[in-house]
Amino acid sequence: DTLDNVNFPTQGISTRSEYTFSSKSLGADHDFQTLRFGGIWPFTRGKSTFIPRLVLEGKLDGELGPQNRFFLGGFLNLSGFQTRQLSGEYAGLAELIYLRRLDNTSAAFTLPIYFGASLEAGNTWENSDDISLESVRMAGSLFLGLDTPIGPLYLGGGYAEGGFGS
């Protein structure tokens, strides 16, 4: 992780890979293996920042318990759907987030204010055979963001294909 800001990054890279092995012989409820990969790669031109993001998650083997499934839905995770509304043994999300800083970057004692928009594509699936471009759901959001000392504050709305809004 080399991001310059965890809430509203303008440069750097953040990637994450995670392999999970769960075994009943070690006290787990289910035997399974999963693999997750995610990353963001922001780049800035003037006051505009573009943030490509990719998340791929899936079961390699075994039976997932309800708590081990992969979820999408909520702000910037297929905006328009409610948080964790979509669930499956496989998940994928590709998105492009746009941020535009609205305040004066040289002013002292100001909180950074951003206008943002996202274009998101992804879904969750029960079987790997179901994964296809035709099954991908589209979503997007518009938002204002404030980078406060105690964390980000967002005001926005999202819409997902099928008439889902939040």
C-alpha positions, 0 to 999 in steps of 0.5 A: 500500500503506497496510497497518499490518503486512505479516504480520498487517494490521489496517487499510489497503489494498494493491492491485497491478495488473500488465501483462506484454508478452512478445515474441520480437523482444525476446528472450523465448521466447514472445509473450504479454500478461497482466494481474494484479490483486490486493488486500486490504482489512482492517478491525478491530473490537476484537481481530477483523480481517476481511481480504477478498482478491481475485486475478484473473489471465489471459492477454490474448493469445499463448502462455504458457510454463510459467514464465508460467502462473498458480498456486494452491495452498498456505496462503491460496491455496486451502489444502488444495492443495499449493503451486502444485498448480493451474495454468492460463492464467487464475486467480481467488481470492476469500477472507475471512480472519479473525484474532483477536489472542490476547495482551494488546496492551498487554503489553511485550515480547510477540510478537503471537499470532493465531488465524485462519481462512479461507474461500477460493473459486477455481480455475485454467482453461486457457480463458476459456470454462471460467471459471464459478461451477460450476468454482470450488473451495472451501477453507479453513484454521485456523491459529495465527500468531505475528508474530516479528521475522524474519517470520510463523510459522504452524501450521495446516491446510487443506482443499479440496473433493475431499478435499485436505488439508495 
